[in-house]
Amino acid sequence: MIKVSVITAVFNAKSTIEQTIQSVLNQTYDNFELIVIDGASTDGTTNIIKKYKDSLSVFVSEPD
């Protein structure tokens, strides 16, 4: 089975990041990794991402 990598780049997307993460996690295909790269958001985006830390393969938050 092929492993699919889903990479999400985000910056200050508090209003949409949770829906994005849930959309990936709710897929029926289960051989995937979710990688979230945040550009050091300042609007609370990282707090939302951290709620899903156990479901993420990689989470990085740093300035571009």
PDBQT receptor file of N, H, CA, C and O in Angstrom, charges set to zero:
ATOM      1  N   MET A   1       0.846  -1.174   0.000  1.00  0.00    +0.000 N 
ATOM      2  CA  MET A   1       0.000   0.000   0.000  1.00  0.00    +0.000 C 
ATOM      3  C   MET A   1       0.896   1.244   0.000  1.00  0.00    +0.000 C 
ATOM      4  O   MET A   1       1.865   1.310   0.756  1.00  0.00    +0.000 OA
ATOM      5  N   ILE A   2       0.586   2.186  -0.812  1.00  0.00    +0.000 N 
ATOM      6  H   ILE A   2      -0.201   2.132  -1.426  1.00  0.00    +0.000 HD
ATOM      7  CA  ILE A   2       1.359   3.411  -0.921  1.00  0.00    +0.000 C 
ATOM      8  C   ILE A   2       1.026   4.345   0.240  1.00  0.00    +0.000 C 
ATOM      9  O   ILE A   2      -0.140   4.540   0.585  1.00  0.00    +0.000 OA
ATOM     10  N   LYS A   3       2.085   4.923   0.841  1.00  0.00    +0.000 N 
ATOM     11  H   LYS A   3       3.032   4.764   0.561  1.00  0.00    +0.000 HD
ATOM     12  CA  LYS A   3       1.886   5.905   1.905  1.00  0.00    +0.000 C 
ATOM     13  C   LYS A   3       1.766   7.287   1.274  1.00  0.00    +0.000 C 
ATOM     14  O   LYS A   3       2.582   7.670   0.435  1.00  0.00    +0.000 OA
ATOM     15  N   VAL A   4       0.756   8.022   1.678  1.00  0.00    +0.000 N 
ATOM     16  H   VAL A   4       0.093   7.711   2.359  1.00  0.00    +0.000 HD
ATOM     17  CA  VAL A   4       0.512   9.361   1.164  1.00  0.00    +0.000 C 
ATOM     18  C   VAL A   4       0.949  10.368   2.225  1.00  0.00    +0.000 C 
ATOM     19  O   VAL A   4       0.579  10.255   3.393  1.00  0.00    +0.000 OA
ATOM     20  N   SER A   5       1.736  11.349   1.804  1.00  0.00    +0.000 N 
ATOM     21  H   SER A   5       2.036  11.440   0.854  1.00  0.00    +0.000 HD
ATOM     22  CA  SER A   5       2.141  12.438   2.692  1.00  0.00    +0.000 C 
ATOM     23  C   SER A   5       1.309  13.662   2.358  1.00  0.00    +0.000 C 
ATOM     24  O   SER A   5       1.286  14.120   1.216  1.00  0.00    +0.000 OA
ATOM     25  N   VAL A   6       0.624  14.186   3.368  1.00  0.00    +0.000 N 
ATOM     26  H   VAL A   6       0.642  13.813   4.295  1.00  0.00    +0.000 HD
ATOM     27  CA  VAL A   6      -0.156  15.414   3.203  1.00  0.00    +0.000 C 
ATOM     28  C   VAL A   6       0.599  16.501   3.958  1.00  0.00    +0.000 C 
ATOM     29  O   VAL A   6       0.757  16.439   5.177  1.00  0.00    +0.000 OA
ATOM     30  N   ILE A   7       1.061  17.499   3.205  1.00  0.00    +0.000 N 
ATOM     31  H   ILE A   7       0.933  17.549   2.214  1.00  0.00    +0.000 HD
ATOM     32  CA  ILE A   7       1.835  18.583   3.797  1.00  0.00    +0.000 C 
ATOM     33  C   ILE A   7       0.993  19.855   3.736  1.00  0.00    +0.000 C 
ATOM     34  O   ILE A   7       0.560  20.283   2.666  1.00  0.00    +0.000 OA
ATOM     35  N   THR A   8       0.776  20.442   4.898  1.00  0.00    +0.000 N 
ATOM     36  H   THR A   8       1.128  20.094   5.767  1.00  0.00    +0.000 HD
ATOM     37  CA  THR A   8      -0.008  21.665   4.981  1.00  0.00    +0.000 C 
ATOM     38  C   THR A   8       0.888  22.788   5.475  1.00  0.00    +0.000 C 
ATOM     39  O   THR A   8       1.404  22.736   6.591  1.00  0.00    +0.000 OA
ATOM     40  N   ALA A   9       1.071  23.799   4.643  1.00  0.00    +0.000 N 
ATOM     41  H   ALA A   9       0.652  23.842   3.736  1.00  0.00    +0.000 HD
ATOM     42  CA  ALA A   9       1.801  24.998   5.036  1.00  0.00    +0.000 C 
ATOM     43  C   ALA A   9       0.767  26.030   5.469  1.00  0.00    +0.000 C 
ATOM     44  O   ALA A   9      -0.233  26.243   4.783  1.00  0.00    +0.000 OA
ATOM     45  N   VAL A  10       1.012  26.665   6.604  1.00  0.00    +0.000 N 
ATOM     46  H   VAL A  10       1.824  26.492   7.161  1.00  0.00    +0.000 HD
ATOM     47  CA  VAL A  10      -0.006  27.553   7.173  1.00  0.00    +0.000 C 
ATOM     48  C   VAL A  10       0.640  28.757   7.845  1.00  0.00    +0.000 C 
ATOM     49  O   VAL A  10       1.745  28.670   8.381  1.00  0.00    +0.000 OA
ATOM     50  N   PHE A  11      -0.066  29.874   7.806  1.00  0.00    +0.000 N 
ATOM     51  H   PHE A  11      -0.964  29.944   7.371  1.00  0.00    +0.000 HD
ATOM     52  CA  PHE A  11       0.331  31.072   8.542  1.00  0.00    +0.000 C 
ATOM     53  C   PHE A  11      -0.925  31.867   8.876  1.00  0.00    +0.000 C 
ATOM     54  O   PHE A  11      -1.666  32.287   7.988  1.00  0.00    +0.000 OA
ATOM     55  N   ASN A  12      -1.148  32.064  10.157  1.00  0.00    +0.000 N 
ATOM     56  H   ASN A  12      -0.546  31.723  10.879  1.00  0.00    +0.000 HD
ATOM     57  CA  ASN A  12      -2.298  32.839  10.636  1.00  0.00    +0.000 C 
ATOM     58  C   ASN A  12      -3.606  32.409   9.973  1.00  0.00    +0.000 C 
ATOM     59  O   ASN A  12      -4.273  33.201   9.307  1.00  0.00    +0.000 OA
ATOM     60  N   ALA A  13      -3.951  31.147  10.169  1.00  0.00    +0.000 N 
ATOM     61  H   ALA A  13      -3.409  30.504  10.710  1.00  0.00    +0.000 HD
ATOM     62  CA  ALA A  13      -5.178  30.594   9.575  1.00  0.00    +0.000 C 
ATOM     63  C   ALA A  13      -6.082  29.998  10.650  1.00  0.00    +0.000 C 
ATOM     64  O   ALA A  13      -6.626  28.906  10.483  1.00  0.00    +0.000 OA
ATOM     65  N   LYS A  14      -6.233  30.712  11.733  1.00  0.00    +0.000 N 
ATOM     66  H   LYS A  14      -5.791  31.599  11.869  1.00  0.00    +0.000 HD
ATOM     67  CA  LYS A  14      -7.033  30.225  12.862  1.00  0.00    +0.000 C 
ATOM     68  C   LYS A  14      -8.443  29.807  12.446  1.00  0.00    +0.000 C 
ATOM     69  O   LYS A  14      -9.003  28.860  12.998  1.00  0.00    +0.000 OA
ATOM     70  N   SER A  15      -9.004  30.505  11.489  1.00  0.00    +0.000 N 
ATOM     71  H   SER A  15      -8.550  31.275  11.041  1.00  0.00    +0.000 HD
ATOM     72  CA  SER A  15     -10.395  30.231  11.111  1.00  0.00    +0.000 C 
ATOM     73  C   SER A  15     -10.554  28.994  10.220  1.00  0.00    +0.000 C 
ATOM     74  O   SER A  15     -11.672  28.510  10.046  1.00  0.00    +0.000 OA
ATOM     75  N   THR A  16      -9.469  28.477   9.658  1.00  0.00    +0.000 N 
ATOM     76  H   THR A  16      -8.560  28.870   9.800  1.00  0.00    +0.000 HD
ATOM     77  CA  THR A  16      -9.598  27.351   8.723  1.00  0.00    +0.000 C 
ATOM     78  C   THR A  16      -8.727  26.134   9.039  1.00  0.00    +0.000 C 
ATOM     79  O   THR A  16      -8.970  25.062   8.485  1.00  0.00    +0.000 OA
ATOM     80  N   ILE A  17      -7.728  26.262   9.902  1.00  0.00    +0.000 N 
ATOM     81  H   ILE A  17      -7.530  27.133  10.351  1.00  0.00    +0.000 HD
ATOM     82  CA  ILE A  17      -6.782  25.155  10.088  1.00  0.00    +0.000 C 
ATOM     83  C   ILE A  17      -7.438  23.929  10.720  1.00  0.00    +0.000 C 
ATOM     84  O   ILE A  17      -7.090  22.804  10.361  1.00  0.00    +0.000 OA
ATOM     85  N   GLU A  18      -8.352  24.108  11.624  1.00  0.00    +0.000 N 
ATOM     86  H   GLU A  18      -8.635  25.021  11.915  1.00  0.00    +0.000 HD
ATOM     87  CA  GLU A  18      -8.981  22.944  12.254  1.00  0.00    +0.000 C 
ATOM     88  C   GLU A  18      -9.794  22.141  11.235  1.00  0.00    +0.000 C 
ATOM     89  O   GLU A  18      -9.745  20.911  11.232  1.00  0.00    +0.000 OA
ATOM     90  N   GLN A  19     -10.524  22.818  10.391  1.00  0.00    +0.000 N 
ATOM     91  H   GLN A  19     -10.564  23.817  10.394  1.00  0.00    +0.000 HD
ATOM     92  CA  GLN A  19     -11.286  22.136   9.348  1.00  0.00    +0.000 C 
ATOM     93  C   GLN A  19     -10.348  21.400   8.390  1.00  0.00    +0.000 C 
ATOM     94  O   GLN A  19     -10.656  20.298   7.934  1.00  0.00    +0.000 OA
ATOM     95  N   THR A  20      -9.222  22.005   8.093  1.00  0.00    +0.000 N 
ATOM     96  H   THR A  20      -8.972  22.899   8.463  1.00  0.00    +0.000 HD
ATOM     97  CA  THR A  20      -8.240  21.365   7.213  1.00  0.00    +0.000 C 
ATOM     98  C   THR A  20      -7.706  20.083   7.822  1.00  0.00    +0.000 C 
ATOM     99  O   THR A  20      -7.663  19.047   7.157  1.00  0.00    +0.000 OA
ATOM    100  N   ILE A  21      -7.302  20.144   9.075  1.00  0.00    +0.000 N 
ATOM    101  H   ILE A  21      -7.337  20.985   9.615  1.00  0.00    +0.000 HD
ATOM    102  CA  ILE A  21      -6.762  18.962   9.757  1.00  0.00    +0.000 C 
ATOM    103  C   ILE A  21      -7.828  17.869   9.863  1.00  0.00    +0.000 C 
ATOM    104  O   ILE A  21      -7.553  16.703   9.580  1.00  0.00    +0.000 OA
ATOM    105  N   GLN A  22      -9.026  18.241  10.266  1.00  0.00    +0.000 N 
ATOM    106  H   GLN A  22      -9.249  19.188  10.496  1.00  0.00    +0.000 HD
ATOM    107  CA  GLN A  22     -10.106  17.253  10.393  1.00  0.00    +0.000 C 
ATOM    108  C   GLN A  22     -10.430  16.604   9.053  1.00  0.00    +0.000 C 
ATOM    109  O   GLN A  22     -10.732  15.412   9.000  1.00  0.00    +0.000 OA
ATOM    110  N   SER A  23     -10.371  17.363   7.989  1.00  0.00    +0.000 N 
ATOM    111  H   SER A  23     -10.125  18.332   8.032  1.00  0.00    +0.000 HD
ATOM    112  CA  SER A  23     -10.643  16.818   6.666  1.00  0.00    +0.000 C 
ATOM    113  C   SER A  23      -9.663  15.702   6.323  1.00  0.00    +0.000 C 
ATOM    114  O   SER A  23     -10.057  14.670   5.781  1.00  0.00    +0.000 OA
ATOM    115  N   VAL A  24      -8.406  15.907   6.636  1.00  0.00    +0.000 N 
ATOM    116  H   VAL A  24      -8.086  16.746   7.077  1.00  0.00    +0.000 HD
ATOM    117  CA  VAL A  24      -7.400  14.870   6.366  1.00  0.00    +0.000 C 
ATOM    118  C   VAL A  24      -7.615  13.674   7.283  1.00  0.00    +0.000 C 
ATOM    119  O   VAL A  24      -7.592  12.531   6.827  1.00  0.00    +0.000 OA
ATOM    120  N   LEU A  25      -7.821  13.924   8.556  1.00  0.00    +0.000 N 
ATOM    121  H   LEU A  25      -7.839  14.852   8.927  1.00  0.00    +0.000 HD
ATOM    122  CA  LEU A  25      -7.967  12.833   9.520  1.00  0.00    +0.000 C 
ATOM    123  C   LEU A  25      -9.228  11.997   9.286  1.00  0.00    +0.000 C 
ATOM    124  O   LEU A  25      -9.276  10.833   9.683  1.00  0.00    +0.000 OA
ATOM    125  N   ASN A  26     -10.227  12.565   8.658  1.00  0.00    +0.000 N 
ATOM    126  H   ASN A  26     -10.187  13.510   8.335  1.00  0.00    +0.000 HD
ATOM    127  CA  ASN A  26     -11.478  11.847   8.417  1.00  0.00    +0.000 C 
ATOM    128  C   ASN A  26     -11.506  11.050   7.118  1.00  0.00    +0.000 C 
ATOM    129  O   ASN A  26     -12.535  10.469   6.772  1.00  0.00    +0.000 OA
ATOM    130  N   GLN A  27     -10.404  11.016   6.407  1.00  0.00    +0.000 N 
ATOM    131  H   GLN A  27      -9.569  11.488   6.689  1.00  0.00    +0.000 HD
ATOM    132  CA  GLN A  27     -10.352  10.242   5.173  1.00  0.00    +0.000 C 
ATOM    133  C   GLN A  27     -10.429   8.744   5.494  1.00  0.00    +0.000 C 
ATOM    134  O   GLN A  27     -10.017   8.315   6.573  1.00  0.00    +0.000 OA
ATOM    135  N   THR A  28     -10.944   7.972   4.577  1.00  0.00    +0.000 N 
ATOM    136  H   THR A  28     -11.279   8.319   3.702  1.00  0.00    +0.000 HD
ATOM    137  CA  THR A  28     -11.046   6.532   4.797  1.00  0.00    +0.000 C 
ATOM    138  C   THR A  28      -9.731   5.816   4.503  1.00  0.00    +0.000 C 
ATOM    139  O   THR A  28      -9.493   4.725   5.021  1.00  0.00    +0.000 OA
ATOM    140  N   TYR A  29      -8.888   6.410   3.691  1.00  0.00    +0.000 N 
ATOM    141  H   TYR A  29      -9.081   7.296   3.270  1.00  0.00    +0.000 HD
ATOM    142  CA  TYR A  29      -7.562   5.843   3.415  1.00  0.00    +0.000 C 
ATOM    143  C   TYR A  29      -6.709   6.097   4.647  1.00  0.00    +0.000 C 
ATOM    144  O   TYR A  29      -6.594   7.235   5.102  1.00  0.00    +0.000 OA
ATOM    145  N   ASP A  30      -6.108   5.039   5.192  1.00  0.00    +0.000 N 
ATOM    146  H   ASP A  30      -6.201   4.115   4.823  1.00  0.00    +0.000 HD
ATOM    147  CA  ASP A  30      -5.435   5.208   6.477  1.00  0.00    +0.000 C 
ATOM    148  C   ASP A  30      -3.914   5.158   6.433  1.00  0.00    +0.000 C 
ATOM    149  O   ASP A  30      -3.273   5.301   7.474  1.00  0.00    +0.000 OA
ATOM    150  N   ASN A  31      -3.323   4.961   5.276  1.00  0.00    +0.000 N 
ATOM    151  H   ASN A  31      -3.843   4.845   4.430  1.00  0.00    +0.000 HD
ATOM    152  CA  ASN A  31      -1.868   4.918   5.200  1.00  0.00    +0.000 C 
ATOM    153  C   ASN A  31      -1.347   6.281   4.749  1.00  0.00    +0.000 C 
ATOM    154  O   ASN A  31      -0.902   6.453   3.614  1.00  0.00    +0.000 OA
ATOM    155  N   PHE A  32      -1.414   7.244   5.668  1.00  0.00    +0.000 N 
ATOM    156  H   PHE A  32      -1.776   7.104   6.590  1.00  0.00    +0.000 HD
ATOM    157  CA  PHE A  32      -0.973   8.594   5.352  1.00  0.00    +0.000 C 
ATOM    158  C   PHE A  32      -0.248   9.194   6.543  1.00  0.00    +0.000 C 
ATOM    159  O   PHE A  32      -0.378   8.727   7.675  1.00  0.00    +0.000 OA
ATOM    160  N   GLU A  33       0.510  10.228   6.264  1.00  0.00    +0.000 N 
ATOM    161  H   GLU A  33       0.615  10.607   5.345  1.00  0.00    +0.000 HD
ATOM    162  CA  GLU A  33       1.117  11.029   7.310  1.00  0.00    +0.000 C 
ATOM    163  C   GLU A  33       0.698  12.471   7.078  1.00  0.00    +0.000 C 
ATOM    164  O   GLU A  33       0.591  12.928   5.940  1.00  0.00    +0.000 OA
ATOM    165  N   LEU A  34       0.466  13.173   8.166  1.00  0.00    +0.000 N 
ATOM    166  H   LEU A  34       0.553  12.802   9.091  1.00  0.00    +0.000 HD
ATOM    167  CA  LEU A  34       0.066  14.573   8.089  1.00  0.00    +0.000 C 
ATOM    168  C   LEU A  34       1.194  15.420   8.659  1.00  0.00    +0.000 C 
ATOM    169  O   LEU A  34       1.574  15.278   9.822  1.00  0.00    +0.000 OA
ATOM    170  N   ILE A  35       1.716  16.293   7.826  1.00  0.00    +0.000 N 
ATOM    171  H   ILE A  35       1.408  16.408   6.882  1.00  0.00    +0.000 HD
ATOM    172  CA  ILE A  35       2.815  17.175   8.194  1.00  0.00    +0.000 C 
ATOM    173  C   ILE A  35       2.293  18.602   8.134  1.00  0.00    +0.000 C 
ATOM    174  O   ILE A  35       1.758  19.029   7.111  1.00  0.00    +0.000 OA
ATOM    175  N   VAL A  36       2.448  19.342   9.229  1.00  0.00    +0.000 N 
ATOM    176  H   VAL A  36       2.884  18.995  10.060  1.00  0.00    +0.000 HD
ATOM    177  CA  VAL A  36       1.994  20.732   9.266  1.00  0.00    +0.000 C 
ATOM    178  C   VAL A  36       3.209  21.626   9.515  1.00  0.00    +0.000 C 
ATOM    179  O   VAL A  36       3.930  21.467  10.500  1.00  0.00    +0.000 OA
ATOM    180  N   ILE A  37       3.413  22.566   8.600  1.00  0.00    +0.000 N 
ATOM    181  H   ILE A  37       2.827  22.695   7.800  1.00  0.00    +0.000 HD
ATOM    182  CA  ILE A  37       4.504  23.527   8.702  1.00  0.00    +0.000 C 
ATOM    183  C   ILE A  37       3.885  24.906   8.876  1.00  0.00    +0.000 C 
ATOM    184  O   ILE A  37       3.216  25.419   7.979  1.00  0.00    +0.000 OA
ATOM    185  N   ASP A  38       4.112  25.488  10.020  1.00  0.00    +0.000 N 
ATOM    186  H   ASP A  38       4.655  25.071  10.749  1.00  0.00    +0.000 HD
ATOM    187  CA  ASP A  38       3.530  26.789  10.363  1.00  0.00    +0.000 C 
ATOM    188  C   ASP A  38       4.620  27.856  10.322  1.00  0.00    +0.000 C 
ATOM    189  O   ASP A  38       5.742  27.622  10.771  1.00  0.00    +0.000 OA
ATOM    190  N   GLY A  39       4.294  29.001   9.792  1.00  0.00    +0.000 N 
ATOM    191  H   GLY A  39       3.383  29.191   9.426  1.00  0.00    +0.000 HD
ATOM    192  CA  GLY A  39       5.239  30.102   9.675  1.00  0.00    +0.000 C 
ATOM    193  C   GLY A  39       5.270  31.007  10.889  1.00  0.00    +0.000 C 
ATOM    194  O   GLY A  39       5.383  32.225  10.747  1.00  0.00    +0.000 OA
ATOM    195  N   ALA A  40       5.172  30.438  12.081  1.00  0.00    +0.000 N 
ATOM    196  H   ALA A  40       5.080  29.449  12.197  1.00  0.00    +0.000 HD
ATOM    197  CA  ALA A  40       5.176  31.192  13.348  1.00  0.00    +0.000 C 
ATOM    198  C   ALA A  40       3.942  32.092  13.453  1.00  0.00    +0.000 C 
ATOM    199  O   ALA A  40       4.053  33.298  13.673  1.00  0.00    +0.000 OA
ATOM    200  N   SER A  41       2.800  31.499  13.295  1.00  0.00    +0.000 N 
ATOM    201  H   SER A  41       2.709  30.519  13.116  1.00  0.00    +0.000 HD
ATOM    202  CA  SER A  41       1.531  32.228  13.378  1.00  0.00    +0.000 C 
ATOM    203  C   SER A  41       1.393  32.941  14.721  1.00  0.00    +0.000 C 
ATOM    204  O   SER A  41       1.918  32.494  15.741  1.00  0.00    +0.000 OA
ATOM    205  N   THR A  42       0.680  34.049  14.692  1.00  0.00    +0.000 N 
ATOM    206  H   THR A  42       0.253  34.412  13.863  1.00  0.00    +0.000 HD
ATOM    207  CA  THR A  42       0.487  34.849  15.903  1.00  0.00    +0.000 C 
ATOM    208  C   THR A  42      -0.993  35.011  16.264  1.00  0.00    +0.000 C 
ATOM    209  O   THR A  42      -1.330  35.776  17.168  1.00  0.00    +0.000 OA
ATOM    210  N   ASP A  43      -1.866  34.301  15.569  1.00  0.00    +0.000 N 
ATOM    211  H   ASP A  43      -1.592  33.680  14.835  1.00  0.00    +0.000 HD
ATOM    212  CA  ASP A  43      -3.312  34.479  15.771  1.00  0.00    +0.000 C 
ATOM    213  C   ASP A  43      -3.989  33.323  16.507  1.00  0.00    +0.000 C 
ATOM    214  O   ASP A  43      -5.218  33.269  16.553  1.00  0.00    +0.000 OA
ATOM    215  N   GLY A  44      -3.225  32.407  17.076  1.00  0.00    +0.000 N 
ATOM    216  H   GLY A  44      -2.227  32.451  17.038  1.00  0.00    +0.000 HD
ATOM    217  CA  GLY A  44      -3.818  31.266  17.767  1.00  0.00    +0.000 C 
ATOM    218  C   GLY A  44      -3.847  29.995  16.925  1.00  0.00    +0.000 C 
ATOM    219  O   GLY A  44      -4.319  28.956  17.389  1.00  0.00    +0.000 OA
ATOM    220  N   THR A  45      -3.356  30.065  15.715  1.00  0.00    +0.000 N 
ATOM    221  H   THR A  45      -2.973  30.909  15.338  1.00  0.00    +0.000 HD
ATOM    222  CA  THR A  45      -3.317  28.887  14.839  1.00  0.00    +0.000 C 
ATOM    223  C   THR A  45      -2.559  27.740  15.498  1.00  0.00    +0.000 C 
ATOM    224  O   THR A  45      -3.011  26.595  15.457  1.00  0.00    +0.000 OA
ATOM    225  N   THR A  46      -1.418  28.034  16.103  1.00  0.00    +0.000 N 
ATOM    226  H   THR A  46      -1.051  28.964  16.136  1.00  0.00    +0.000 HD
ATOM    227  CA  THR A  46      -0.610  26.956  16.689  1.00  0.00    +0.000 C 
ATOM    228  C   THR A  46      -1.321  26.271  17.851  1.00  0.00    +0.000 C 
ATOM    229  O   THR A  46      -1.131  25.074  18.069  1.00  0.00    +0.000 OA
ATOM    230  N   ASN A  47      -2.128  27.003  18.592  1.00  0.00    +0.000 N 
ATOM    231  H   ASN A  47      -2.282  27.975  18.415  1.00  0.00    +0.000 HD
ATOM    232  CA  ASN A  47      -2.886  26.375  19.683  1.00  0.00    +0.000 C 
ATOM    233  C   ASN A  47      -3.867  25.340  19.146  1.00  0.00    +0.000 C 
ATOM    234  O   ASN A  47      -4.053  24.284  19.751  1.00  0.00    +0.000 OA
ATOM    235  N   ILE A  48      -4.480  25.634  18.040  1.00  0.00    +0.000 N 
ATOM    236  H   ILE A  48      -4.329  26.492  17.549  1.00  0.00    +0.000 HD
ATOM    237  CA  ILE A  48      -5.408  24.685  17.412  1.00  0.00    +0.000 C 
ATOM    238  C   ILE A  48      -4.639  23.476  16.894  1.00  0.00    +0.000 C 
ATOM    239  O   ILE A  48      -5.061  22.337  17.099  1.00  0.00    +0.000 OA
ATOM    240  N   ILE A  49      -3.524  23.713  16.230  1.00  0.00    +0.000 N 
ATOM    241  H   ILE A  49      -3.182  24.638  16.064  1.00  0.00    +0.000 HD
ATOM    242  CA  ILE A  49      -2.717  22.609  15.693  1.00  0.00    +0.000 C 
ATOM    243  C   ILE A  49      -2.274  21.692  16.824  1.00  0.00    +0.000 C 
ATOM    244  O   ILE A  49      -2.316  20.470  16.679  1.00  0.00    +0.000 OA
ATOM    245  N   LYS A  50      -1.857  22.255  17.934  1.00  0.00    +0.000 N 
ATOM    246  H   LYS A  50      -1.823  23.247  18.052  1.00  0.00    +0.000 HD
ATOM    247  CA  LYS A  50      -1.364  21.454  19.067  1.00  0.00    +0.000 C 
ATOM    248  C   LYS A  50      -2.433  20.523  19.631  1.00  0.00    +0.000 C 
ATOM    249  O   LYS A  50      -2.100  19.506  20.238  1.00  0.00    +0.000 OA
ATOM    250  N   LYS A  51      -3.701  20.849  19.444  1.00  0.00    +0.000 N 
ATOM    251  H   LYS A  51      -3.972  21.676  18.951  1.00  0.00    +0.000 HD
ATOM    252  CA  LYS A  51      -4.781  19.952  19.885  1.00  0.00    +0.000 C 
ATOM    253  C   LYS A  51      -4.714  18.613  19.147  1.00  0.00    +0.000 C 
ATOM    254  O   LYS A  51      -5.204  17.600  19.647  1.00  0.00    +0.000 OA
ATOM    255  N   TYR A  52      -4.117  18.612  17.975  1.00  0.00    +0.000 N 
ATOM    256  H   TYR A  52      -3.719  19.435  17.569  1.00  0.00    +0.000 HD
ATOM    257  CA  TYR A  52      -4.050  17.416  17.132  1.00  0.00    +0.000 C 
ATOM    258  C   TYR A  52      -2.646  16.813  17.098  1.00  0.00    +0.000 C 
ATOM    259  O   TYR A  52      -2.356  15.994  16.225  1.00  0.00    +0.000 OA
ATOM    260  N   LYS A  53      -1.776  17.196  18.020  1.00  0.00    +0.000 N 
ATOM    261  H   LYS A  53      -2.011  17.862  18.729  1.00  0.00    +0.000 HD
ATOM    262  CA  LYS A  53      -0.375  16.783  17.955  1.00  0.00    +0.000 C 
ATOM    263  C   LYS A  53      -0.199  15.268  17.914  1.00  0.00    +0.000 C 
ATOM    264  O   LYS A  53       0.748  14.779  17.297  1.00  0.00    +0.000 OA
ATOM    265  N   ASP A  54      -1.077  14.526  18.549  1.00  0.00    +0.000 N 
ATOM    266  H   ASP A  54      -1.846  14.923  19.050  1.00  0.00    +0.000 HD
ATOM    267  CA  ASP A  54      -0.949  13.063  18.550  1.00  0.00    +0.000 C 
ATOM    268  C   ASP A  54      -1.302  12.449  17.195  1.00  0.00    +0.000 C 
ATOM    269  O   ASP A  54      -0.954  11.298  16.930  1.00  0.00    +0.000 OA
ATOM    270  N   SER A  55      -1.973  13.189  16.358  1.00  0.00    +0.000 N 
ATOM    271  H   SER A  55      -2.255  14.124  16.573  1.00  0.00    +0.000 HD
ATOM    272  CA  SER A  55      -2.356  12.693  15.032  1.00  0.00    +0.000 C 
ATOM    273  C   SER A  55      -1.428  13.183  13.932  1.00  0.00    +0.000 C 
ATOM    274  O   SER A  55      -1.546  12.753  12.784  1.00  0.00    +0.000 OA
ATOM    275  N   LEU A  56      -0.509  14.074  14.270  1.00  0.00    +0.000 N 
ATOM    276  H   LEU A  56      -0.413  14.422  15.202  1.00  0.00    +0.000 HD
ATOM    277  CA  LEU A  56       0.392  14.630  13.274  1.00  0.00    +0.000 C 
ATOM    278  C   LEU A  56       1.706  13.854  13.248  1.00  0.00    +0.000 C 
ATOM    279  O   LEU A  56       2.215  13.448  14.293  1.00  0.00    +0.000 OA
ATOM    280  N   SER A  57       2.238  13.654  12.074  1.00  0.00    +0.000 N 
ATOM    281  H   SER A  57       1.823  13.983  11.225  1.00  0.00    +0.000 HD
ATOM    282  CA  SER A  57       3.541  13.013  11.945  1.00  0.00    +0.000 C 
ATOM    283  C   SER A  57       4.641  14.010  12.244  1.00  0.00    +0.000 C 
ATOM    284  O   SER A  57       5.631  13.679  12.895  1.00  0.00    +0.000 OA
ATOM    285  N   VAL A  58       4.464  15.239  11.763  1.00  0.00    +0.000 N 
ATOM    286  H   VAL A  58       3.659  15.507  11.234  1.00  0.00    +0.000 HD
ATOM    287  CA  VAL A  58       5.433  16.301  11.975  1.00  0.00    +0.000 C 
ATOM    288  C   VAL A  58       4.687  17.607  12.167  1.00  0.00    +0.000 C 
ATOM    289  O   VAL A  58       3.719  17.893  11.462  1.00  0.00    +0.000 OA
ATOM    290  N   PHE A  59       5.147  18.398  13.127  1.00  0.00    +0.000 N 
ATOM    291  H   PHE A  59       5.934  18.166  13.699  1.00  0.00    +0.000 HD
ATOM    292  CA  PHE A  59       4.620  19.761  13.302  1.00  0.00    +0.000 C 
ATOM    293  C   PHE A  59       5.811  20.662  13.586  1.00  0.00    +0.000 C 
ATOM    294  O   PHE A  59       6.556  20.457  14.545  1.00  0.00    +0.000 OA
ATOM    295  N   VAL A  60       5.972  21.669  12.725  1.00  0.00    +0.000 N 
ATOM    296  H   VAL A  60       5.367  21.835  11.947  1.00  0.00    +0.000 HD
ATOM    297  CA  VAL A  60       7.047  22.634  12.888  1.00  0.00    +0.000 C 
ATOM    298  C   VAL A  60       6.419  24.019  12.854  1.00  0.00    +0.000 C 
ATOM    299  O   VAL A  60       5.589  24.314  11.994  1.00  0.00    +0.000 OA
ATOM    300  N   SER A  61       6.823  24.865  13.797  1.00  0.00    +0.000 N 
ATOM    301  H   SER A  61       7.497  24.625  14.495  1.00  0.00    +0.000 HD
ATOM    302  CA  SER A  61       6.369  26.252  13.777  1.00  0.00    +0.000 C 
ATOM    303  C   SER A  61       7.591  27.140  13.967  1.00  0.00    +0.000 C 
ATOM    304  O   SER A  61       8.189  27.180  15.042  1.00  0.00    +0.000 OA
ATOM    305  N   GLU A  62       7.947  27.846  12.912  1.00  0.00    +0.000 N 
ATOM    306  H   GLU A  62       7.461  27.814  12.039  1.00  0.00    +0.000 HD
ATOM    307  CA  GLU A  62       9.083  28.744  12.946  1.00  0.00    +0.000 C 
ATOM    308  C   GLU A  62       8.947  29.777  11.850  1.00  0.00    +0.000 C 
ATOM    309  O   GLU A  62       8.260  29.540  10.857  1.00  0.00    +0.000 OA
ATOM    310  N   PRO A  63       9.594  30.928  12.018  1.00  0.00    +0.000 N 
ATOM    311  CA  PRO A  63       9.498  31.953  10.973  1.00  0.00    +0.000 C 
ATOM    312  C   PRO A  63      10.080  31.456   9.650  1.00  0.00    +0.000 C 
ATOM    313  O   PRO A  63      11.017  30.658   9.628  1.00  0.00    +0.000 OA
ATOM    314  N   ASP A  64       9.516  31.936   8.567  1.00  0.00    +0.000 N 
ATOM    315  H   ASP A  64       8.755  32.585   8.585  1.00  0.00    +0.000 HD
ATOM    316  CA  ASP A  64      10.036  31.581   7.240  1.00  0.00    +0.000 C 
ATOM    317  C   ASP A  64      11.412  32.176   7.041  1.00  0.00    +0.000 C 
ATOM    318  O   ASP A  64      12.019  31.990   5.986  1.00  0.00    +0.000 OA
TER     319      ASP A  64
